[in-house]
Amino acid sequence: MEEIIKTLEKYNQNQIIEILHKVDETTKEKLINQLNKINFKEINDLYKNIHTANKVDIDKIKPIKSTNEDKLSKEELEKYKRLGEETVRNNKFAVVTMSGGQGTRLGFNGPKGTFKINVEPNPKYLFEIIVDTLTEANKKYAVTIPWYIMTSEENDTTIKEFMQSHNNFGYDGQYIKYFKQGKLPLIDEKGNLLIDENYNIRLASNGNGSIFESMRTKGILDDMESKGIEWVYIGSIDNVLLKMVDILLLGIAIEEKSPIATRSMFKNNPRERVGSICSYNGKIKVIEYSEFPEEIVDAVDENGELLYGESHIMCNLFNIEALKIVSTKKLPYHMAFKKYSYIDSNLNLVVPEEPNAYKFEYFIFDSFEYFNKISILRGKREEDFAPVKNATGVDSPETAIKLYNNYWRKMGKI
């Protein structure tokens, strides 16, 4: 108790000290155990940098090359697909699904992967759609692709029970492994830690970019290496048109000798709220729409096409060696300001009506900066991108259902 009080005083966490003096011994012991696991210096440094703006130097931004499938010759398409297919058939390929989030923005109380979407001919859970994609690839290439699912502390048990209750939708459980992403404490506008209604330090998942460290510390990279895996596709749970087994992207990366690759989406308009993939100061970078310089957002090439139209849509391919490299790197944090309830120093529960706390997250695309080369394959919205993020409007179940049904109807599957 004395040691943790000294630490709390050093980092101006006086409200936590007051709470410790007012709670019972059992609660006090629980809180002290949690406080001992917190890197207070890291949290303090993050707080100091909250109002430090990320300045983008316009002179350091350059467009980045991408491959347009429609402009490839028949011979090129066949070569790339053959390279990708050989890798999958030889059991050198695995997939990872990022499913650490909840369906809050959907108005759904549960992990997003357990959300059911009313597609044709029968409604399906988001996890079920992923299984459909993998099962079809397994049949086509005569393999069973290892499937790794990243969960979070909040939803790990729920997801495992859900998958078990549905018999993994027919997927062989021997080929499924789960691992949890990391967490970080939330802090308020004064830099104070928050205590939740159960008297726990309020933590939140620290973003999809924490996947690399989690894969290393949870033994996932070791497991992949033991299986002879050379290439790993990392995608999100909420894109119902996601090509988890993207042999074209895989083949292009192999042919171009790129350690990483991504399928991009070209912007609908210069100010679409998506990050732009570009070269920045000689490094591969995704610049958020909110940070992109207004002076060049409308810039076009000699053909009238946007210079910075390639956007990142969470379709990521990594060589196993690239994953090992970034798993030891410290990516930059990004900040979000959100609403979280908390216990105040008088042990009252406060439920704020406005955002009151900072959440810090790693983003997966910040890993690109550690590599000199990336293969980018431009996708198509109607074939590759149907996210389920919002309850209504853009990127909602309604828009995703329409895109999903149209695509599979065109493919003759419904």
Secondary structure, 3 states (H helix, E strand, C coil): CHHHHHHHHHCCCHHHHHHHHHCCHHHHHHHHHHHCCCCHHHHHHHHHCCCCCCCCCHHHEECCCCEEHHHCCHHHHHHHHHHHHHHHHCCCEEEEEECCCECHHHCCCCEHHHCEECCCCCCEEHHHHHHHHHHHHHHHHCCCCCEEEEECCCCHHHHHHHHHHCHHHHCCHHHEEEEECCEEECEECCCCECECCCCCECEEECCHHHHHHHHHHCCHHHHHHHCCCCEEEEEECCECCCCCCCHHHHHHHHHHCCCEEEEEEECCCCCCCCCEEEEECCEEEEECCCCCCCCCCCCECCCCCECCCEEEEEEEEEEHHHHHHHCCCCCCEEEEEECCCEECCCCCEECCCCCCEEEEEECHHHHHHHCCCEEEEECCHHHHCCECCCCCCCCCHHHHHHHHHHHHHHCCCC
